[in-house]
Amino acid sequence: MAAITTTYFYIIRSQEIRIDFIPEQFEFCDKYISKGNSDYDEIVRILTHHTGGWTASYTSYAPIRVYYAPAFQVNVIGKQVIVSYKTDAGYPQFIKLIKHNWPKNCTKSSEITIRNAMGR
């Protein structure tokens, strides 16, 4: 019983994510984004501001609003932000509730971007 309790508290402890692993480019909404792109800059700003307070997660989450790079992924589901990145031990996954004003999925974000670009 003590081993189970210890393991449980080890897993749910507050952890920091490795922002130095954030890639220079993400694939997002069927395009590549990097520094200078508002979507890229915002996700980096949010992750940099929220390095602590993450919880390890072993749940599989449906991809909703995904910032993808081969060694670093961010999935935004409502106010839940899920970060996973490559380490020597595999791909740990962390979750945290973060207040933000992002659209819920790529489609809405893409439609807004297209409308703004067309002056509508």
DSSP file (Angstrom, degrees, kcal/mol; ACC not computed):
  #  RESIDUE AA STRUCTURE BP1 BP2  ACC     N-H-->O    O-->H-N    N-H-->O    O-->H-N    TCO  KAPPA ALPHA  PHI   PSI    X-CA   Y-CA   Z-CA
    1    1 A M     >        0   0    0      0, 0.0     4,-2.3     0, 0.0     5,-0.2   0.000 360.0 360.0 360.0 -39.0    0.0    0.0    0.0
    2    2 A A  H  >  +     0   0    0      1,-0.2     4,-2.6     2,-0.2     5,-0.2   0.881 360.0  52.7 -63.5 -38.4    2.8    2.4    0.8
    3    3 A A  H  > S+     0   0    0      2,-0.2     4,-2.4     1,-0.2    -1,-0.2   0.894 109.6  48.4 -65.4 -39.5    4.4    1.8   -2.6
    4    4 A I  H  > S+     0   0    0      2,-0.2     4,-2.5     1,-0.2    -2,-0.2   0.923 112.8  47.7 -66.6 -44.0    1.1    2.6   -4.4
    5    5 A T  H  X S+     0   0    0     -4,-2.3     4,-2.4     2,-0.2     5,-0.2   0.921 112.6  49.0 -62.7 -44.6    0.6    5.8   -2.3
    6    6 A T  H  X S+     0   0    0     -4,-2.6     4,-2.0     1,-0.2    -2,-0.2   0.923 112.2  48.4 -61.1 -45.4    4.2    6.9   -3.0
    7    7 A T  H  X S+     0   0    0     -4,-2.4     4,-2.3     2,-0.2    -2,-0.2   0.915 110.5  51.9 -61.6 -44.1    3.8    6.3   -6.7
    8    8 A Y  H  X S+     0   0    0     -4,-2.5     4,-2.3     1,-0.2    -2,-0.2   0.938 112.1  44.5 -58.9 -49.5    0.5    8.2   -6.8
    9    9 A F  H  X S+     0   0    0     -4,-2.4     4,-0.6     1,-0.2    -1,-0.2   0.813 111.5  54.7 -68.4 -29.2    2.0   11.3   -5.0
   10   10 A Y  H  < S+     0   0    0     -4,-2.0     3,-0.4    -5,-0.2    -1,-0.2   0.913 110.9  45.4 -66.9 -42.3    5.1   11.1   -7.3
   11   11 A I  H  < S+     0   0    0     -4,-2.3    45,-1.0     1,-0.2    -2,-0.2   0.900 115.6  44.4 -69.4 -42.1    2.9   11.2  -10.4
   12   12 A I  H  < S+     0   0    0     -4,-2.3    -1,-0.2    -5,-0.2    -2,-0.2   0.478  85.5 119.8 -86.5   0.2    0.6   14.0   -9.3
   13   13 A R  S  < S-     0   0    0     -4,-0.6    43,-0.5    -3,-0.4     2,-0.2  -0.245  77.1 -94.3 -63.5 153.5    3.3   16.2   -8.0
   14   14 A S        -     0   0    0     41,-0.1     2,-0.3    39,-0.1    41,-0.2  -0.486  52.0-175.4 -69.0 133.8    3.7   19.6   -9.5
   15   15 A Q  B     -A   54   0A   0     39,-2.7    39,-2.7    -2,-0.2     2,-0.4  -0.875  22.3-124.9-131.0 161.9    6.3   19.6  -12.3
   16   16 A E        -     0   0    0     -2,-0.3     2,-0.2    36,-0.2    36,-0.2  -0.843  22.1-133.6-104.8 145.0    8.0   22.1  -14.7
   17   17 A I        -     0   0    0     34,-2.2     2,-1.1    -2,-0.4     3,-0.1  -0.627  24.2-111.9 -92.1 158.5    8.0   21.7  -18.4
   18   18 A R    >   +     0   0    0     -2,-0.2     3,-1.4     1,-0.2     4,-0.2  -0.755  34.0 176.5 -92.1  94.3   11.2   22.1  -20.5
   19   19 A I  G >  S+     0   0    0     -2,-1.1     3,-1.4     1,-0.3    -1,-0.2   0.695  75.2  72.6 -73.0 -17.1   10.6   25.3  -22.5
   20   20 A D  G 3  S+     0   0    0      1,-0.3    -1,-0.3    -3,-0.1    -2,-0.1   0.638  91.1  61.0 -70.1 -10.8   14.1   25.0  -23.9
   21   21 A F  G <  S+     0   0    0     -3,-1.4    -1,-0.3     2,-0.1    -2,-0.2   0.539  73.1 120.5 -88.2  -8.5   12.7   22.1  -25.9
   22   22 A I    <   -     0   0    0     -3,-1.4    63,-0.0    -4,-0.2    -3,-0.0  -0.377  65.1-127.4 -59.0 126.4   10.2   24.4  -27.7
   23   23 A P        -     0   0    0      0, 0.0    -1,-0.1     0, 0.0     3,-0.1  -0.230  10.3-118.5 -75.0 165.5   11.0   24.1  -31.4
   24   24 A E  S    S+     0   0    0      1,-0.2    11,-0.7    10,-0.1     2,-0.3   0.594  98.3  29.2 -76.3 -11.5   11.6   27.0  -33.8
   25   25 A Q  E     -B   34   0B   0      9,-0.2     2,-0.3     2,-0.0     9,-0.2  -0.994  63.4-166.6-152.0 141.1    8.6   25.9  -35.8
   26   26 A F  E     -B   33   0B   0      7,-2.4     7,-3.0    -2,-0.3     2,-0.6  -0.909  24.8-126.9-119.9 153.1    5.3   24.1  -35.4
   27   27 A E  E     +BC  32  68B   0     41,-3.5    41,-2.7    -2,-0.3     2,-0.4  -0.912  42.7 166.8 -92.0 126.6    2.9   22.7  -37.8
   28   28 A F  E >   -B   31   0B   0      3,-3.4     3,-0.9    -2,-0.6    39,-0.1  -0.970  58.7  -7.6-148.3 125.7   -0.4   24.3  -36.9
   29   29 A C  T 3  S-     0   0    0     37,-0.4     3,-0.1    -2,-0.4    -1,-0.1   0.905 128.3 -54.0  54.4  46.5   -3.7   24.3  -38.9
   30   30 A D  T 3  S+     0   0    0      1,-0.2     2,-0.3    -3,-0.0    -1,-0.2   0.731 124.0  85.1  62.8  25.6   -2.1   22.8  -42.0
   31   31 A K  E <  S-B   28   0B   0     -3,-0.9    -3,-3.4     2,-0.0     2,-0.5  -0.966  79.8-108.8-145.8 163.7    0.7   25.4  -42.2
   32   32 A Y  E     -B   27   0B   0     -2,-0.3     2,-0.4    -5,-0.2    -5,-0.2  -0.814  34.0-170.7 -96.3 133.4    4.1   25.9  -40.6
   33   33 A I  E     +B   26   0B   0     -7,-3.0    -7,-2.4    -2,-0.5     2,-0.2  -0.938  11.1 160.7-124.2 147.1    4.4   28.7  -38.0
   34   34 A S  E >   -B   25   0B   0     -2,-0.4     3,-2.6    -9,-0.2     7,-0.3  -0.828  51.6 -31.9-148.5-174.4    7.5   30.2  -36.4
   35   35 A K  T 3  S+     0   0    0    -11,-0.7    -1,-0.1     1,-0.3     3,-0.1  -0.148 125.9  33.7 -49.6 134.3    8.7   33.3  -34.5
   36   36 A G  T 3  S+     0   0    0      1,-0.4     2,-0.4    -3,-0.1    -1,-0.3   0.071  90.7 109.4 101.8 -22.8    6.8   36.3  -35.8
   37   37 A N  S <> S-     0   0    0     -3,-2.6     4,-3.0     1,-0.1    -1,-0.4  -0.744  71.3-135.2 -83.7 132.2    3.6   34.4  -36.4
   38   38 A S  H  > S+     0   0    0     -2,-0.4     4,-2.1     1,-0.2     5,-0.2   0.857 103.5  50.7 -60.2 -37.5    0.9   35.4  -33.8
   39   39 A D  H  > S+     0   0    0      2,-0.2     4,-2.1     1,-0.2    -1,-0.2   0.933 114.6  43.6 -65.2 -45.1   -0.1   31.8  -33.2
   40   40 A Y  H  > S+     0   0    0     -6,-0.3     4,-2.4     1,-0.2     5,-0.2   0.953 114.5  49.0 -63.8 -50.1    3.5   30.7  -32.6
   41   41 A D  H  X S+     0   0    0     -4,-3.0     4,-2.3    -7,-0.3    -1,-0.2   0.866 111.5  50.5 -60.0 -37.4    4.4   33.7  -30.5
   42   42 A E  H  X S+     0   0    0     -4,-2.1     4,-2.7    -5,-0.3    -1,-0.2   0.922 110.2  47.6 -69.5 -44.1    1.3   33.3  -28.3
   43   43 A I  H  X S+     0   0    0     -4,-2.1     4,-2.4     1,-0.2     5,-0.2   0.906 114.5  47.4 -65.7 -38.5    1.8   29.6  -27.6
   44   44 A V  H  X S+     0   0    0     -4,-2.4     4,-2.5     2,-0.2     5,-0.2   0.909 112.2  50.3 -66.6 -41.2    5.5   30.3  -26.7
   45   45 A R  H  X S+     0   0    0     -4,-2.3     4,-2.2    -5,-0.2    -2,-0.2   0.934 112.6  46.5 -61.2 -46.5    4.4   33.2  -24.5
   46   46 A I  H  X S+     0   0    0     -4,-2.7     4,-1.6     2,-0.2    -2,-0.2   0.937 114.7  45.9 -62.8 -47.7    1.9   31.1  -22.7
   47   47 A L  H  < S+     0   0    0     -4,-2.4    -1,-0.2     1,-0.2    -2,-0.2   0.889 113.3  49.9 -64.9 -38.6    4.3   28.1  -22.2
   48   48 A T  H >< S+     0   0    0     -4,-2.5     3,-0.6     1,-0.2    -1,-0.2   0.876 112.6  47.5 -66.4 -37.3    7.1   30.4  -21.0
   49   49 A H  H 3< S+     0   0    0     -4,-2.2    -1,-0.2     1,-0.2    -2,-0.2   0.767 117.1  43.9 -73.2 -26.0    4.7   32.1  -18.6
   50   50 A H  T 3<  +     0   0    0     -4,-1.6    -1,-0.2    -5,-0.2   -33,-0.1  -0.438  65.8 135.5-118.3  56.2    3.4   28.8  -17.2
   51   51 A T    <   +     0   0    0     -3,-0.6   -34,-2.2    -2,-0.2     3,-0.3   0.832  65.2  53.0 -74.2 -30.3    6.5   26.6  -16.8
   52   52 A G  S    S+     0   0    0    -36,-0.2   -36,-0.2    -3,-0.2   -38,-0.0  -0.508  82.9  51.1-102.4 170.4    5.5   25.3  -13.4
   53   53 A G        +     0   0    0      1,-0.3     2,-0.2    -2,-0.2   -37,-0.2   0.658  69.7 144.2  83.4  17.7    2.5   23.6  -11.9
   54   54 A W  B     -A   15   0A   0    -39,-2.7   -39,-2.7    -3,-0.3     2,-0.4  -0.556  37.7-145.8 -87.9 154.4    2.1   20.9  -14.5
   55   55 A T  E     -D   95   0B   0     40,-2.1    40,-2.5   -41,-0.2   -43,-0.1  -0.971  20.9-114.9-120.5 134.9    1.0   17.3  -13.7
   56   56 A A  E     -D   94   0B   0    -45,-1.0     2,-0.4   -43,-0.5    38,-0.3  -0.410  36.4-164.1 -63.0 141.9    2.2   14.2  -15.5
   57   57 A S        -     0   0    0     36,-2.7    36,-0.4    -2,-0.1    -1,-0.0  -0.996  27.4-175.5-135.4 138.1   -0.6   12.5  -17.4
   58   58 A Y        +     0   0    0     -2,-0.4     2,-0.3    34,-0.1    -1,-0.1   0.154  55.0 111.9-113.9  15.3   -0.9    9.0  -18.9
   59   59 A T        -     0   0    0     34,-0.1     2,-0.5     1,-0.0    -2,-0.1  -0.631  68.0-125.8 -88.1 146.1   -4.2    9.6  -20.6
   60   60 A S        -     0   0    0     -2,-0.3     2,-0.4     0, 0.0    -2,-0.1  -0.828  28.6-158.6 -90.4 128.8   -4.6    9.7  -24.4
   61   61 A Y        -     0   0    0     -2,-0.5     3,-0.0     1,-0.0    21,-0.0  -0.866  20.5-112.1-111.1 141.5   -6.2   13.0  -25.5
   62   62 A A        -     0   0    0     -2,-0.4     2,-0.5     1,-0.1    -1,-0.0  -0.456  40.2-108.1 -65.2 138.9   -8.0   13.6  -28.7
   63   63 A P        +     0   0    0      0, 0.0    -1,-0.1     0, 0.0     3,-0.1  -0.599  56.8 150.5 -72.3 119.7   -6.1   16.0  -30.9
   64   64 A I  S    S+     0   0    0     -2,-0.5     2,-0.6     1,-0.1    42,-0.6   0.739  72.4   4.5-112.9 -73.8   -8.1   19.3  -30.9
   65   65 A R  E    S- E   0  76B   0     11,-1.0    11,-2.2    40,-0.2     2,-0.5  -0.875  85.5-175.4-118.2  93.9   -5.9   22.4  -31.3
   66   66 A V  E     - E   0  75B   0     -2,-0.6     2,-0.7     9,-0.2   -37,-0.4  -0.809  27.3-165.3-108.6 128.8   -2.5   20.9  -31.9
   67   67 A Y  E     - E   0  74B   0      7,-3.2     7,-2.4    -2,-0.5     2,-0.4  -0.953  32.2-164.2-101.6 112.5    0.8   22.6  -32.3
   68   68 A Y  E     +CE  27  73B   0    -41,-2.7   -41,-3.5    -2,-0.7     5,-0.2  -0.863  29.0 153.0-115.8 134.3    3.0   19.8  -33.7
   69   69 A A  E >   - E   0  72B   0      3,-1.0     3,-1.3    -2,-0.4   -43,-0.1  -0.950  54.2-108.4-140.9 152.5    6.7   19.3  -34.1
   70   70 A P  T 3  S+     0   0    0      0, 0.0     3,-0.1     0, 0.0   -44,-0.0   0.817 118.2  27.8 -54.1 -32.8    8.3   15.8  -34.3
   71   71 A A  T 3  S+     0   0    0      1,-0.2    15,-2.4   -50,-0.1     2,-0.3   0.313 125.6  41.7-112.9   8.5    9.8   16.2  -30.8
   72   72 A F  E <   +EF  69  85B   0     -3,-1.3    -3,-1.0    13,-0.2     2,-0.4  -0.893  60.6 178.2-158.7 122.5    7.4   18.6  -29.1
   73   73 A Q  E     -EF  68  84B   0     11,-3.4    11,-2.5    -2,-0.3     2,-0.4  -0.971  10.3-166.9-129.6 144.5    3.6   18.8  -29.2
   74   74 A V  E     -EF  67  83B   0     -7,-2.4    -7,-3.2    -2,-0.4     2,-0.5  -0.998   6.5-171.7-127.7 126.9    1.0   21.0  -27.6
   75   75 A N  E     -EF  66  82B   0      7,-2.8     7,-2.9    -2,-0.4     2,-0.6  -0.982   7.1-158.8-120.8 123.3   -2.7   20.0  -27.6
   76   76 A V  E     +EF  65  81B   0    -11,-2.2   -11,-1.0    -2,-0.5     2,-0.5  -0.908  14.3 173.6-107.7 119.7   -5.2   22.6  -26.4
   77   77 A I  E >   - F   0  80B   0      3,-3.0     3,-2.4    -2,-0.6     2,-0.3  -0.910  66.2 -57.4-126.2 100.9   -8.6   21.2  -25.3
   78   78 A G  T 3  S-     0   0    0     -2,-0.5    24,-0.1     1,-0.3   -14,-0.0  -0.494 120.0 -21.2  62.6-126.6  -10.7   23.8  -23.7
   79   79 A K  T 3  S+     0   0    0     -2,-0.3    19,-3.1    -3,-0.1     2,-0.5   0.443 118.8 101.2 -92.0  -1.6   -8.7   25.3  -20.9
   80   80 A Q  E <   -FG  77  97B   0     -3,-2.4    -3,-3.0    17,-0.2     2,-0.5  -0.723  54.6-165.8 -85.9 129.5   -6.5   22.1  -20.7
   81   81 A V  E     -FG  76  96B   0     15,-2.8    15,-1.7    -2,-0.5     2,-0.5  -0.975   2.5-164.8-115.3 125.3   -3.1   22.4  -22.3
   82   82 A I  E     -FG  75  95B   0     -7,-2.9    -7,-2.8    -2,-0.5     2,-0.4  -0.946   5.1-171.1-114.0 124.9   -1.3   19.1  -22.8
   83   83 A V  E     +FG  74  94B   0     11,-2.7    11,-3.1    -2,-0.5     2,-0.4  -0.949   7.4 173.7-118.5 135.0    2.4   19.2  -23.6
   84   84 A S  E     +FG  73  93B   0    -11,-2.5   -11,-3.4    -2,-0.4     2,-0.3  -0.998   5.2 169.5-138.6 137.7    4.5   16.3  -24.7
   85   85 A Y  E     -F   72   0B   0      7,-1.2     2,-0.3    -2,-0.4   -13,-0.2  -0.985  36.9 -94.7-148.5 158.7    8.2   16.3  -25.8
   86   86 A K        +     0   0    0    -15,-2.4     2,-0.3    -2,-0.3     5,-0.2  -0.541  45.0 163.3 -78.3 131.1   10.9   13.9  -26.6
   87   87 A T  B >   -H   90   0C   0      3,-3.4     3,-1.4    -2,-0.3     0, 0.0  -0.785  56.3 -93.5-129.9 177.7   13.4   13.0  -23.8
   88   88 A D  T 3  S+     0   0    0     -2,-0.3     3,-0.1     1,-0.3    -2,-0.0   0.757 127.3  51.4 -63.8 -23.2   15.9   10.2  -23.4
   89   89 A A  T 3  S-     0   0    0      1,-0.2     2,-0.4     3,-0.0    -1,-0.3   0.372 122.9 -94.9 -96.1   3.7   13.2    8.3  -21.5
   90   90 A G  B <   -H   87   0C   0     -3,-1.4    -3,-3.4     2,-0.1    -1,-0.2  -0.953  65.8 -34.4 125.2-144.2   10.5    8.7  -24.1
   91   91 A Y        -     0   0    0     -2,-0.4    -5,-0.2    -5,-0.2   -19,-0.0  -0.763  57.4-164.4-122.5  82.7    7.7   11.3  -24.5
   92   92 A P        -     0   0    0      0, 0.0    -7,-1.2     0, 0.0     2,-0.4  -0.336  10.5-145.7 -64.9 152.7    6.4   12.4  -21.1
   93   93 A Q  E     - G   0  84B   0    -36,-0.4   -36,-2.7    -9,-0.2     2,-0.3  -0.974  14.7-171.8-125.6 135.6    3.1   14.2  -21.2
   94   94 A F  E     -DG  56  83B   0    -11,-3.1   -11,-2.7    -2,-0.4     2,-0.4  -0.928   3.6-161.1-128.3 149.9    2.0   17.0  -18.9
   95   95 A I  E     +DG  55  82B   0    -40,-2.5   -40,-2.1    -2,-0.3     2,-0.3  -0.968  12.4 167.1-133.4 147.1   -1.3   18.8  -18.4
   96   96 A K  E     - G   0  81B   0    -15,-1.7   -15,-2.8    -2,-0.4     2,-0.5  -0.976  35.3-120.3-155.3 143.8   -2.3   22.1  -16.9
   97   97 A L  E     + G   0  80B   0     -2,-0.3     2,-0.4   -17,-0.2   -17,-0.2  -0.783  39.2 176.6 -84.0 125.0   -5.4   24.2  -16.8
   98   98 A I        -     0   0    0    -19,-3.1     2,-0.3    -2,-0.5    -2,-0.1  -0.997  29.3-127.6-134.4 129.4   -4.6   27.6  -18.3
   99   99 A K        +     0   0    0     -2,-0.4     2,-0.3     2,-0.1   -20,-0.1  -0.608  47.2 146.1 -74.2 132.6   -6.9   30.5  -18.9
  100  100 A H        -     0   0    0     -2,-0.3    -2,-0.0     2,-0.1     0, 0.0  -0.954  51.2-131.2-157.1 171.0   -6.6   31.7  -22.5
  101  101 A N        +     0   0    0     -2,-0.3     3,-0.1     2,-0.0    -2,-0.1   0.000  54.8 137.8-119.7  27.5   -8.7   33.2  -25.3
  102  102 A W        -     0   0    0    -24,-0.1    -2,-0.1     1,-0.1   -24,-0.0  -0.409  62.0-101.9 -71.5 148.5   -7.8   30.9  -28.2
  103  103 A P        -     0   0    0      0, 0.0    -1,-0.1     0, 0.0   -25,-0.1  -0.290  35.8-112.3 -60.0 159.7  -10.4   29.6  -30.6
  104  104 A K  S    S+     0   0    0     -3,-0.1     2,-0.3   -27,-0.1   -26,-0.2   0.749  87.6   4.0 -72.6 -24.2  -11.4   26.0  -29.8
  105  105 A N  S  > S-     0   0    0      1,-0.1     4,-1.7   -28,-0.1   -40,-0.2  -0.937  78.2 -95.4-153.3 174.8  -10.0   24.5  -33.0
  106  106 A C  H  > S+     0   0    0    -42,-0.6     4,-3.7    -2,-0.3     5,-0.3   0.866 113.3  62.9 -63.7 -38.0   -8.0   25.2  -36.1
  107  107 A T  H  > S+     0   0    0      1,-0.2     4,-2.7     2,-0.2    -1,-0.2   0.930 106.7  42.5 -57.8 -48.7  -11.1   25.7  -38.3
  108  108 A K  H  > S+     0   0    0      2,-0.2     4,-2.4     1,-0.2    -1,-0.2   0.916 116.4  49.0 -64.1 -42.3  -12.3   28.7  -36.4
  109  109 A S  H  X S+     0   0    0     -4,-1.7     4,-2.5     1,-0.2    -2,-0.2   0.929 113.2  46.9 -62.7 -44.8   -8.8   30.1  -36.2
  110  110 A S  H  X S+     0   0    0     -4,-3.7     4,-2.7     2,-0.2    -2,-0.2   0.902 111.7  50.6 -64.8 -41.6   -8.2   29.6  -39.9
  111  111 A E  H  X S+     0   0    0     -4,-2.7     4,-2.7    -5,-0.3    -1,-0.2   0.907 111.4  48.3 -63.5 -40.7  -11.6   31.1  -40.8
  112  112 A I  H  X S+     0   0    0     -4,-2.4     4,-2.8     2,-0.2     5,-0.2   0.931 112.3  49.0 -63.8 -44.8  -10.8   34.2  -38.6
  113  113 A T  H  X S+     0   0    0     -4,-2.5     4,-2.3     2,-0.2    -2,-0.2   0.911 113.0  47.2 -60.9 -43.5   -7.4   34.5  -40.2
  114  114 A I  H  X S+     0   0    0     -4,-2.7     4,-1.6     2,-0.2    -2,-0.2   0.929 112.9  48.2 -65.5 -45.9   -8.8   34.2  -43.7
  115  115 A R  H  <>S+     0   0    0     -4,-2.7     5,-2.9     1,-0.2     4,-0.4   0.918 113.1  48.2 -61.2 -43.6  -11.6   36.8  -43.0
  116  116 A N  H ><5S+     0   0    0     -4,-2.8     3,-1.0     1,-0.2    -1,-0.2   0.893 110.5  51.5 -64.4 -38.9   -9.1   39.2  -41.5
  117  117 A A  H 3<5S+     0   0    0     -4,-2.3    -1,-0.2     1,-0.2    -2,-0.2   0.807 111.2  47.9 -66.8 -29.0   -6.8   38.8  -44.5
  118  118 A M  T 3<5S-     0   0    0     -4,-1.6    -1,-0.2    -5,-0.2    -2,-0.2   0.449 116.5-114.6 -91.5  -0.3   -9.6   39.5  -46.9
  119  119 A G  T < 5       0   0    0     -3,-1.0    -3,-0.2    -4,-0.4    -2,-0.1   0.780 360.0 360.0  75.7  26.8  -10.7   42.6  -44.9
  120  120 A R      <       0   0    0     -5,-2.9    -4,-0.2    -6,-0.2    -5,-0.1   0.411 360.0 360.0-102.9 360.0  -14.0   41.1  -43.8
